[in-house]
């Protein structure tokens, strides 16, 4: 994961921040603050991020491809240009049935 944040006030393309790598999940931080973070990830086909539980609501925006998102045991197919919100404290899994890129936004404020 790259910890170098994106320079402010300069336009950028989310999908071009990470590239697919065979048998890997590549993650880059766009912004990280005490109140939350934004990152972009590229999932190679067959890769998954399983059983994650976050104490905060998380919004996933699929910016390329298609993902299977399992939230609390319910499965959803989320395609390009679509989003889904994972409620705090629910187990979630992201599965790459095809290669996909996702923008993840976590807001921590308001959960103290």
Buried (B, 14 or more C-beta within 10 A) or exposed (E): EBEEBBEEEEEEEBBEBBEBEEEEBBBBBBEEEEEBBBBBBBBBBEBBBEEEEBEBBBBBBBBBBBBBBBBEEEEEEBEBEBEBEBEBEBBBBBBBBBBBBBBBBBBBEEEE
